Amino acid sequence: MFSNQAAIFDRLIDEGMTPTQVGILKSIFCNAESTLEHKGVVGFQSTVTGVDFQAAKWARCVQNWDYDTNPPSKGGGVAYVYAQKCDNPNGINAGGERKKIYLPVTSGQDPNVVSGDIIMFFTADDGSALAPGYGDNRIGSIIMNTQGDYGIKGYGLCNGTANASGSSRGSGSGANLAGSFPRCWSSPSDNKTTGGSAASNLTIEGTFTANDIGNHSHTLNETTIGTGSESTVDVITSTPTGDSGVDLGTISVTFTGASGSGSPTAATIPPYTYVAFLERLDNSRSGLGA
């Protein structure tokens, strides 16, 4: 408890206490292994040194998070937000001076704090306010969501509008994934380019071999085919001899599409389930509060 101030108790000898009595007090109050228990409020009039402890405070943000140069995940400095102190996480009695609260995040993250959010912060030794723990995906990250809505805080639906540059939720890439699958590029220059089709002409590759299809024949009893003005055709009336099959090498194969001509079409989309693709937006520098 007071192990570093043991000499102070020696002053009690000057006031008439015996050295034995002072020694007993030292053994009680200067024992570093003793446990101090106190019921009630302890007030400190000066700085408490030793173990660092402090109570967290609450504040309501009056604007979206911001940054000085680049977002933290792109090499920028520490992001920040302006907020007003309040009494609890419900934002009760928010008011007073706007306080600049820094939002430190780990590498590869950006803060995701917007106007109206209630955040918890601490005060550093130099008096600055810090609110760690509010990091999120890097700006431009894309996640999937099954809630069927148009986005969550800091994110916009990848439909080319909600995630467009300068949208109401913040600046995004404008990539439109409506009805599309994401595909990893092979070169950064391919970023955000599109391709493919929901249906296309079907190309069949390969070679027909000139093999015969069996020895297949029909024998007719009639000697001619055709009546009236039609021409007559001689037919075989006895069992044919030799190979009377079909030589595929002389056959022309034509595919008929849905319209009755041309190449056939086929759906190129495998079985799927609809989900929302959401892009992490730059939601800073917008949505300023009063």
C-alpha positions in Angstrom: 0.0 0.0 0.0 2.4 2.7 1.2 5.6 0.7 0.9 7.4 3.6 -0.9 6.5 6.0 1.9 7.6 4.1 5.0 9.8 6.9 6.1 6.8 9.1 6.6 5.7 7.0 9.6 9.0 8.0 11.4 7.5 11.4 11.9 5.1 9.8 14.4 8.1 9.3 16.7 8.5 13.1 16.9 4.9 13.3 18.0 5.6 11.0 21.0 5.0 7.5 19.7 7.5 4.9 20.5 9.6 3.3 17.8 7.9 0.0 18.6 4.5 1.5 18.0 5.6 3.1 14.7 7.2 -0.2 13.7 3.8 -1.9 14.2 2.1 0.7 12.0 4.7 0.2 9.3 4.2 -3.6 9.3 0.5 -3.0 8.8 0.4 -0.2 6.2 3.7 -0.7 4.5 3.3 -4.4 3.7 3.2 -4.8 -0.1 1.5 -8.1 0.2 -1.5 -6.7 2.2 -4.9 -6.3 0.6 -6.5 -2.9 0.9 -10.3 -3.0 1.3 -12.4 0.1 1.5 -16.2 0.5 1.4 -17.3 3.9 0.1 -15.9 6.5 -2.3 -12.2 7.1 -2.6 -11.3 10.6 -3.9 -7.9 11.5 -5.4 -6.7 15.1 -5.5 -3.6 14.4 -7.6 -2.4 12.0 -10.3 -2.5 8.3 -9.4 0.7 6.7 -10.5 1.5 3.0 -10.8 -0.9 0.6 -12.4 -2.7 2.3 -15.3 -6.5 2.2 -14.9 -9.3 4.5 -16.0 -13.0 4.3 -16.7 -14.3 4.3 -20.3 -16.5 7.1 -21.5 -19.3 7.3 -24.0 -19.8 9.7 -26.9 -22.3 10.3 -29.7 -20.8 10.9 -33.1 -21.9 14.1 -34.8 -20.4 13.2 -38.2 -19.0 10.2 -40.1 -15.4 9.1 -39.6 -12.8 11.1 -41.5 -9.1 11.1 -42.4 -6.5 13.6 -43.3 -5.0 12.1 -46.5 -5.7 8.5 -47.4 -7.8 5.9 -45.6 -5.7 4.0 -43.0 -5.8 0.7 -45.0 -4.1 2.6 -47.9 -1.3 4.0 -45.9 -3.0 7.0 -44.4 -2.8 8.2 -40.8 -5.0 7.6 -37.9 -8.7 8.3 -38.7 -10.9 10.3 -36.4 -14.4 11.3 -35.7 -16.0 14.3 -33.9 -18.4 13.4 -31.1 -20.1 14.7 -28.0 -19.9 13.1 -24.6 -23.0 11.3 -23.3 -23.9 9.4 -20.1 -24.3 5.8 -21.4 -24.4 3.7 -24.5 -27.9 4.9 -25.3 -26.6 8.4 -25.9 -28.5 10.0 -23.0 -27.5 13.7 -22.3 -25.2 13.9 -25.3 -24.0 17.5 -25.7 -21.3 19.9 -24.9 -18.1 20.6 -26.8 -17.3 18.4 -29.9 -14.4 16.2 -29.1 -12.0 14.8 -31.7 -11.7 11.1 -31.0 -9.0 9.0 -32.9 -10.0 5.7 -34.4 -6.9 3.5 -34.5 -7.3 0.3 -36.6 -5.1 -2.6 -37.6 -3.4 -2.9 -41.0 -5.8 -3.6 -43.8 -8.8 -2.1 -42.1 -10.7 1.1 -42.2 -13.1 2.5 -39.4 -16.8 2.1 -39.9 -18.3 4.8 -37.7 -21.1 7.2 -38.9 -23.0 10.1 -37.5 -25.3 9.1 -34.6 -23.2 6.1 -33.5 -22.4 5.8 -29.8 -18.8 4.9 -29.3 -16.7 4.1 -26.2 -13.4 6.0 -25.8 -10.4 6.4 -23.4 -8.2 9.4 -22.7 -4.4 9.0 -23.3 -1.7 10.5 -21.2 -1.3 13.4 -23.5 -5.0 14.2 -23.2 -6.1 12.9 -26.6 -9.1 10.6 -26.9 -8.9 7.1 -28.5 -11.6 4.7 -29.5 -10.1 1.4 -30.6 -12.0 -1.5 -31.8 -14.1 0.1 -34.6 -12.1 -1.4 -37.5 -13.8 -3.0 -40.5 -13.0 -4.4 -44.0 -10.8 -2.3 -46.2 -12.7 0.1 -48.5 -13.6 -1.7 -51.7 -14.0 -5.1 -50.1 -17.0 -7.1 -51.2 -19.0 -9.3 -48.9 -22.2 -11.5 -49.4 -25.3 -11.0 -47.4 -28.6 -13.0 -47.3 -30.8 -10.4 -45.6 -32.3 -9.2 -48.9 -31.8 -5.5 -48.1 -29.9 -2.8 -49.9 -27.0 -2.6 -47.5 -25.7 -2.1 -44.0 -23.8 0.7 -42.3 -20.8 1.5 -44.4 -21.8 -0.8 -47.3 -23.7 -0.4 -50.5 -25.4 -2.9 -52.8 -23.2 -3.7 -55.8 -25.8 -2.6 -58.4 -23.7 0.3 -59.8 -25.9 2.9 -58.1 -25.9 2.3 -54.4 -22.1 1.8 -54.6 -21.4 4.5 -57.1 -18.9 7.3 -56.5 -20.6 10.0 -54.4 -23.6 7.9 -53.5 -25.6 8.7 -50.3 -23.7 6.0 -48.5 -20.3 7.2 -49.6 -17.9 6.8 -52.5 -17.6 3.3 -54.1 -16.3 1.7 -57.2 -19.6 1.6 -59.1 -19.0 -2.1 -60.0 -22.3 -3.6 -61.0 -22.7 -7.3 -60.0 -26.5 -7.4 -60.7 -27.1 -10.7 -62.5 -23.3 -11.3 -62.7 -20.7 -13.6 -61.0 -17.5 -12.1 -59.7 -14.4 -13.4 -61.4 -10.8 -12.9 -60.3 -8.7 -10.9 -62.8 -5.4 -12.2 -64.2 -4.1 -8.6 -64.4 -4.9 -5.4 -62.5 -5.8 -3.8 -65.8 -8.8 -6.1 -66.0 -10.2 -4.7 -62.8 -14.0 -4.0 -63.0 -14.1 -5.0 -66.7 -17.1 -7.3 -67.6 -17.7 -10.2 -70.0 -19.8 -13.4 -70.5 -23.4 -13.9 -71.3 -26.4 -15.5 -69.6 -27.0 -17.6 -72.9 -24.9 -18.0 -76.0 -24.5 -20.2 -79.1 -23.3 -23.6 -78.4 -20.2 -24.7 -80.2 -19.5 -28.4 -80.5 -16.0 -29.4 -81.2 -14.8 -32.8 -82.5 -14.5 -35.0 -85.6 -17.0 -37.4 -87.1 -15.3 -40.7 -88.1 -16.4 -42.2 -91.4 -17.7 -45.4 -89.9 -20.6 -47.2 -91.4 -23.8 -47.7 -89.5 -24.3 -51.4 -89.9 -25.6 -53.2 -92.9 -29.2 -52.0 -92.8 -31.5 -52.5 -95.8 -35.2 -52.8 -96.8 -36.5 -55.0 -99.6 -39.6 -54.0 -101.6 -41.9 -56.2 -103.6 -42.8 -53.5 -106.1 -40.7 -52.9 -109.1 -41.4 -49.1 -109.4 -42.4 -46.3 -107.2 -44.6 -43.5 -108.4 -47.9 -43.1 -110.2 -49.4 -40.7 -112.7 -47.1 -38.0 -113.8 -44.5 -38.8 -111.3 -41.3 -40.4 -112.5 -40.7 -44.0 -111.6 -37.7 -45.2 -109.6 -36.1 -48.6 -109.9 -35.8 -50.3 -106.5 -34.1 -53.4 -105.3 -36.4 -56.4 -105.3 -34.0 -59.0 -104.0 -31.7 -59.2 -101.0 -29.0 -56.6 -101.5 -25.4 -57.5 -101.5 -22.4 -55.7 -100.2 -22.4 -52.8 -97.8 -25.6 -50.9 -97.9 -25.0 -48.9 -94.7 -24.7 -45.1 -94.3 -21.2 -43.6 -94.6 -21.0 -40.8 -92.0 -18.1 -39.3 -94.1 -20.7 -38.2 -96.7 -23.3 -36.9 -94.3 -23.9 -33.2 -93.6 -25.1 -32.6 -90.0 -27.2 -29.5 -89.3 -28.2 -28.3 -85.8 -31.5 -26.6 -85.5 -31.9 -23.9 -82.8 -35.0 -22.8 -80.9 -36.1 -20.6 -83.8 -35.9 -23.6 -86.3 -32.6 -22.7 -87.9 -29.0 -21.8 -87.0 -27.0 -23.0 -84.1 -28.7 -24.3 -81.0 -28.6 -22.1 -77.8 -28.0 -23.3 -74.3 -28.2 -21.7 -70.9 -24.7 -21.2 -69.5 -25.6 -20.4 -65.9 -25.2 -23.3 -63.4 -27.7 -23.7 -60.5 -27.6 -20.7 -58.3 -29.1 -19.0 -55.2 -29.6 -15.2 -55.0 -27.7 -13.3 -52.4 -26.7 -9.6 -52.1 -23.1 -8.5 -52.9 -22.2 -5.5 -50.8 -19.2 -3.2 -51.2 -17.4 -1.6 -48.3 -17.7 2.2 -49.1 -15.7 5.2 -48.2 -18.4 6.6 -45.9 -16.3 9.5 -44.6 -16.5 13.1 -45.3 -20.3 12.8 -45.6 -23.4 12.8 -43.5 -22.3 15.6 -41.2 -24.5 16.1 -38.2 -25.8 19.3 -36.8 
